[in-house]
């Protein structure tokens, strides 16, 4: 009996040990699921709870009894109900499927988070714009309150607050270096029969002074009709030269510098206070008088010193600084020369549309398209008696009052007898102009600007031009053209007005003879006018506040021979160096 009891005791101990180990294993499994690859799923691929299956297996093997199995099962379900998690043990063959499902879940979560972040950013951007507008209105309201509070004290000096004075001065050394093989019989178009210097180098010292006054006549804080501004600027220059305000020191005639009215205008502008079109704030302006260049353009078409006389209507949309898109439209009418004896006044009518866009932080570009129509500037032949007063008036009307050089010209005077040459423009001028500008400010204050300008004279008709001079279309096309363009790159501070501010630039220009009106284009490149190509290198350096140096090197050749009947390769090859000391006040 005793041996049998010992055997039974051993079997019971063994069974109890196995049960004890199993219980410990199950507790560890339940309490520390991460040790067994616990996941966020309660069922395997077939939908079967592996924890319940393990409890059932232990009960079938007799390791645990029914009561113990029930207790473990209740604990498992209770934990599952609290955490919402079930623990599974994945088989080796299911690992790849599980990883794919897990990766898909992570991708979906990241996508959702990114979309939420994007929505939040857009919401905050719109909120920032709204707050900025409200802040601007609050500032204007406070300014109005302060004005009313201290109005008696301010009335005595109100005129001083409304008027601002300023100006600038420029000292220039200029060297003009000619190729010694240049042609020597290049006619001065402003003085038929006289020739320009084309072989002897020249060195000049020049001065430019400009003084302005700008007055605020009506302020938006005082009235809801917009603001009115008046401006006046006088400058050195020559009355007969519209594209230069330089005075050459030691002039041949030893005369004093002329003083010209460079600006004299009234400008009204209005921007609604209320939000229109979802925070898009349009602006309208109307300017009349003698004004600065109102167009997005370069010196390919208009010299930087050229003043525009006439009236301009301007429209701008999305003018708030935080808006990414801005568009503009400009319409202008400019009398060029009044005729006392008929209605054939010379004038310029022009329109331009453009857009400015900031696609991403640090990048901005501007695009524009313009059409310039010069009316009644083309010459026509005049026949009959040279003594006829009508003929003389007609020749005087069509004769350009100022030319540089390059445009195709012909003698309009066919009267008998005729002893005087009266030049007229051979082509009409209807210009299509495209402009672009790309700015990078990621390295502020250093800025990178790439720009370009392209123009085509749609009024250029070689057949009509040939008929006027009894020539052929082939001859006209071989000695003239209607296309112009330039591209440039500028790096640094665009306007160096502080100490050690700097920039450098390079530009290539190509301008055929009848692409633009030569009277209004750049007066320095190739000594002014059209029919020129070449490079421009430049740089600026700030010395002190509002005092800076600048320099340019221009190398240029003609495109078509200036003397139509000769075979010389380069009629006029010229390099120009300019060194300036500039100051603003």
QUIPEUR-V577369 format. One line per field, one symbol per residue. psi: psi as a letter, one per 30 degrees, with the letter a starting at -180 (. if undefined). A space follows every 10 residues. Layout:
psi=???
This chain:
psi=eeeeeeeeee eeeeeeeeee eeeeeeeeee fifffghklg kflaefgkjf eeeeeeeeee fgelaeeeee eeeeeeeeee eefgkkkljk leffeeeeee eeeeeeeeee eeeeeeeeee eeeeeeeeee eeeeeeeeee eeeeeeeeeg eeefefgeee ffkklaalkk kkkkkjjkkf glkghjkjff ikflllkgfk kkklklkkkk klkkkjekkf fflggalkkk kkklllakef jfgkgkkkkh lefhllklkl jfkjlkkkkk kkelkkhigk jlkklkkkbj lljgljlafe ekkffkkkjb kkkkkklhfk ffkfkkllkk klkjkekkkf faghkklkkl kkklkkkjel kfkklkklkl kjjjkhfkll kklakffkee eeeeeeefkk fkldlekkll jfjglkljgk kjklkelljj kkkkklkkkk gfhkfkkkkk llkkkkjffj jfeeeeeegh aleeeeffgl lgkklkklkk kakejjflkg kllllkkkkj jlegeljfff akfekhglaa hllalkklll kkeakgklll kkkkkkllel kejfglgkej ejkkkkkkkk kkkk.
